[in-house]
Amino acid sequence: MIKVVYKAIGKINTQEEKIKLPAIQLSNAFLKYYQIHSSEVTLKFGQWTRRFIVNINNKLSDKEIGLPRDTLPFPIPEKMFFDIRVKLDVIHIGPFVAFIAMNKLQHISMSTLETYKNRFKLHEDSGKFILICASDSIDTSNQTISGYYYHSKGVKNKRWVNAVFPYPDSVFKKIRIPEDITRSLRNVIGNKLFNTNFFNKYELWEACKDENIKQYLPETRLYQSFSDLVEMLSKHETLYMKPIKGLKGIGIFVIRKEDNGFLLVNNRKEKVLFHTIHQLNLFLDKLLLKKEYLIQQGVPTIYKNKQFDFRLYFQKNYQQDWVCQGIIGRVAQEESIVTNLNHLAHITTGEKTIRIIYKIKDLEAKKVMNDTITACKSLCEILDEKLGHFGDVAIDVIIDHDFRPWILEVNNLYGKKSLHLLQENALLDTIHLTPLEYASSLAGF
């Protein structure tokens, strides 16, 4: 790792045309270590580059770069350690990663910044430069981005610094941002913006319906008229109806065929029995008025009158490979049709859940979960191929009585309260830090 120090420009003994270039001060030890043989170098920070003439200053170590302050249109923080990549005569300081945390910069409070400091371990000298920013702090006209960085060597109680920088090396976002900003970032940094798109449940089905992964997804159809529901009921005993853009189980309900009609159960466990298909139709006409819903095949998985499912956390690592970081099992309250936190009875690790429910031994439980991981990894590869550039998702899965996984949903904006409840601190650290490793890899570090 290296650090930038600001130095006054010494006398430059060089050809007249080169005097027009600003000077960078480097030691002979630095030049030797990085095998730089040119009298000029290009300095790169994020998407900013500038050509410099080399001045030898052996008072600097091989871990320091000396720059005159007035040659940079932005402040590379002094005395902060950075990683460095040198290729021929290009010195790349970084990696410079932007994390888009919110839509408005004014909403990023000091307590929020402290949360990210702990989450990303910014108090440790990792060599990465992480800028916490917002979508409204991205200036597409000037291709700059403003936000906060943490300077561990700064003055106490003033270590969070607000500054403006050029576009970064790579961008990790966890919120929806305007399309014009996305387009601007992509035009400049290329495919180094990840968790790019947000897709709904039906778009996921459409992306997968012609792929081998389809065998692991419940049949899904857009609800356009009551005839869609009638046709699905002719094939499946139980159907889920879900808002296309739903969150936290709100608006979900189940329709089950019964001997004496059709039973509808909503996410609040309220039940209505319809003795005829006509009665059901009239009810849905009022309930779904001007709302976009999809119909999904119900997969039977009941444990002591309780629904259960699994959440798998998938991320891309430094090698840019999809890996499963961990699995939790969630058992809902009795008769609940959803398994989010507000309706949970039990939560534990994935393998333990499958052992308890299906009364199988450790080796068999491990195989079941490995088969599930394989299916989900295939899905992640389709996401990148058809729906955008992703690096951090949570996948909700049901495993039926034949140990077949059924993928219900992919979340690229997900909470981690379950992991906090389980006190899975090591897993939380991994999930928080891995996207930064992936972003660094995208940046070329």
LUMTI-656190 format. One line per 8 residues: their letters; for each residue x negated, y negated, z negated of C-alpha. Coordinates in steps of 0.05 Angstrom, whole numbers. Each point is the difference from the previous one (the first is absolute). Example, Ala and Ser with C-alpha at 12.3 -4.5 7.8 and 13.67 -1.06 7.14 Angstrom:
<atoms>
as	-246 90 -156  -27 -69 13
</atoms>
This chain:
<atoms>
mikvvyka	0 0 0  -21 -72 12  20 -68 -25  2 -68 34  -39 -59 -29  4 -70 27  -66 -33 19  -21 -65 30
igkintqe	-25 6 71  -76 0 4  -41 -25 58  13 42 62  -61 12 43  31 26 64  17 -19 71  41 -64 8
ekiklpai	62 35 28  3 46 -61  0 -58 -48  73 -10 18  16 65 -36  10 -1 -76  -51 38 -40  8 63 -43
qlsnaflk	-53 15 -51  -23 72 -6  -60 33 -32  -49 43 38  22 57 -46  72 -9 24  -20 -2 73  -43 62 -8
yyqihsse	52 39 -39  55 -13 52  -48 4 58  16 -69 27  -51 -21 52  36 -59 31  -13 -73 -15  76 -11 2
vtlkfgqw	57 38 -33  75 -2 0  35 -4 -67  69 30 -5  51 -7 -57  70 25 15  15 -24 71  -47 -60 -5
trrfivni	-67 3 34  -56 -49 11  -70 2 30  -59 -20 -45  -74 -8 9  -41 39 -51  -43 -38 -50  -47 43 -43
nnklsdke	7 -12 -74  -37 52 -42  25 -30 -64  65 37 17  5 74 -14  21 53 50  69 -5 -34  12 -74 15
iglprdtl	20 -43 59  -13 -75 -3  48 -47 36  8 -76 4  68 -18 -28  20 -45 58  -4 55 52  61 39 -24
pfpipekm	71 -25 10  20 41 -62  -35 21 -65  -32 69 -1  -2 7 -76  -69 -10 -29  -30 53 -47  53 50 17
ffdirvkl	-24 67 26  21 23 69  -12 61 42  -37 -12 64  -4 34 68  -55 -19 49  2 21 72  -56 -27 44
dvihigpf	2 -75 -16  71 -4 -28  5 -6 -76  71 19 -22  17 -20 -72  60 34 -31  44 37 2  49 -57 -3
vafiamnk	69 30 -14  65 -40 -6  55 29 -42  68 -32 17  36 4 -67  59 -47 8  36 -45 49  -16 -65 -35
lqhismst	-68 -18 -29  33 -43 -54  32 63 -28  -67 32 -14  -9 -17 -74  -62 9 -44  32 60 -33  12 31 69
letyknrf	-73 -12 18  -23 31 -65  42 62 16  -35 6 67  -67 -12 -32  11 61 -44  33 41 54  -56 -12 51
klhedsgk	-55 -4 -53  -22 -67 27  -41 -13 -62  -49 53 24  -52 -17 53  24 48 54  -28 -40 58  69 -11 29
filicasd	30 -70 8  75 5 -14  45 -60 13  69 2 -33  46 -40 46  71 -10 26  31 -1 69  12 -75 -4
sidtsnqt	-74 -11 -14  -19 26 69  -12 -56 50  9 30 69  -19 -65 36  -69 -5 -33  -6 75 -12  -15 -11 -73
isgyyyhs	26 32 -64  3 -30 -70  6 36 -65  -35 19 -64  -63 39 -12  -31 21 -66  -71 -23 -16  -26 43 -56
kgvknkrw	-61 -45 -7  41 -64 -2  16 -45 -59  42 35 -52  75 -14 7  -13 -28 70  -19 64 35  59 0 46
vnavfpyp	-18 -45 58  49 -26 53  -33 -11 68  12 2 75  -37 51 43  -1 24 72  42 61 18  -28 60 -38
dsvfkkir	-31 65 24  63 40 -17  68 -9 -32  41 43 -48  72 -22 -9  55 25 -45  55 -48 21  39 -18 62
ipeditrs	-32 -60 36  24 -41 59  -13 31 68  -39 -61 26  -50 8 -57  -6 75 13  -12 -14 73  -52 -53 -14
lrnvignk	-39 45 -47  2 58 48  -23 -44 58  -62 -21 -40  -18 59 -44  28 56 44  27 64 -32  -28 -18 -69
lfntnffn	67 -21 -30  33 59 -34  67 17 -30  22 -42 59  73 18 12  60 15 -43  46 52 29  67 27 -22
kyelweac	23 71 -11  31 6 69  -63 -26 35  -39 53 -37  47 54 27  -4 -28 71  -77 2 -3  0 72 -22
kdenikqy	58 32 36  -41 24 60  -60 23 -41  -16 65 -37  8 -38 -65  75 -2 14  7 69 -32  -16 -33 -67
lpetrlyq	51 -57 5  74 7 -16  43 -11 61  16 -75 3  50 -39 41  20 -72 4  71 -11 -24  35 -34 57
sfsdlvem	70 29 -6  37 51 -43  -11 53 54  -74 -1 -18  17 21 -71  50 53 24  -53 31 45  -52 1 -56
lskhetly	51 31 -48  11 56 50  -73 20 -8  -16 -16 -73  35 12 -66  -29 -63 -32  -17 -67 31  -35 -61 -27
mkpikglk	21 -69 25  -54 -52 -10  -6 -74 17  -51 -7 56  -38 -53 -39  17 25 -70  -44 -4 -62  0 36 -67
gigifvir	58 45 17  49 -58 4  59 15 46  -16 74 9  56 50 -6  11 74 13  57 35 36  11 74 -15
kedngfll	48 48 31  45 31 -53  54 54 4  53 -53 -11  -30 -57 40  -60 -46 0  -35 -25 -63  -36 -67 2
vnnrkekv	-50 -17 -55  -35 -68 -3  -66 -19 -33  38 -19 -64  26 73 -5  71 -22 16  40 53 37  58 -4 48
lfhtihql	34 61 30  34 -7 68  48 56 19  -1 -16 74  -52 -25 50  48 -57 16  -2 -26 -71  -76 2 1
nlfldkll	-1 -38 65  45 -56 -28  -44 -6 -62  -65 -5 41  29 -52 46  7 -46 -59  -64 20 -36  -47 -5 60
lkkeyliq	30 -63 31  -56 -36 38  -54 41 -35  -53 41 36  -2 72 -26  -31 65 21  23 71 -14  -50 51 -24
qgvptiyk	3 74 -10  2 19 -73  -52 50 -24  24 43 -58  -49 -6 -59  34 3 -67  -34 15 -67  48 7 -59
nkqfdfrl	50 -44 36  -55 -52 14  -29 -24 66  -76 -1 5  -52 -24 50  -73 -17 7  -39 -63 15  -67 8 36
yfqknyqq	-49 -58 3  -38 -3 66  -56 -48 16  -57 -7 50  -68 5 -32  -67 -30 18  -9 54 54  67 -25 29
dwvcqgii	33 68 -13  70 8 -30  -6 33 -69  52 17 -53  -21 -35 -64  52 32 -45  70 28 -7  54 -10 -52
grvaqees	64 40 -10  65 -35 -18  61 33 -29  64 -43 0  51 -7 -54  56 51 2  47 -11 60  -41 -59 25
ivtnlnhl	-9 0 76  -64 -43 -2  -67 9 -35  -25 -71 -9  -24 -24 -68  68 -24 -23  29 70 8  -57 45 -23
ahittgek	4 54 -53  -72 27 7  -63 -19 36  -66 37 2  -54 23 49  21 34 65  -29 69 -13  29 3 -70
tiriiyki	69 -19 26  -1 55 53  -24 52 -51  55 -18 -49  57 -2 51  -17 61 41  -34 41 -55  -62 13 41
kdleakkv	-73 7 -19  -56 -51 8  -29 27 65  68 4 34  18 -70 -24  -66 -26 28  14 33 68  70 -31 2
mndtitac	-27 -69 -14  -58 9 50  50 18 54  40 -62 -18  -63 -43 4  -16 28 69  70 -17 26  -4 -71 -29
kslceild	-69 -12 29  27 18 69  55 -52 -11  -51 -53 -19  -36 11 66  66 -11 37  11 -64 -38  -65 -28 27
eklghfgd	15 25 70  71 -27 5  18 -49 -55  -62 -43 -15  -66 1 -37  6 27 -70  -47 18 -57  43 3 -63
vaidviid	67 35 -5  42 42 -48  41 58 28  62 28 -33  10 75 11  48 55 -20  -25 72 -4  56 51 9
hdfrpwil	9 70 -28  -40 29 59  -57 -47 -19  10 -40 64  -15 -75 -6  51 -50 25  -25 -71 9  53 -50 -21
evnnlygk	-34 -68 3  -65 -38 10  -12 -61 -43  -54 -50 19  23 -48 -54  5 41 -63  -6 -9 -75  -43 40 -48
kslhllqe	43 0 -63  3 76 1  -75 5 -3  -2 -50 -57  52 41 -38  -43 62 9  -62 -40 -20  -35 24 63
nalldtih	-53 -53 -7  -53 34 42  49 10 56  23 -72 -5  -72 -24 6  -9 43 62  64 -25 32  -18 -73 -14
ltpleyas	-72 4 25  5 47 60  34 -51 47  -59 -47 -13  -48 55 19  39 12 64  1 -75 14  -75 -2 -10
slagf	-8 57 49  42 -36 51  -45 -60 -9  -61 41 18  -28 8 -70
</atoms>
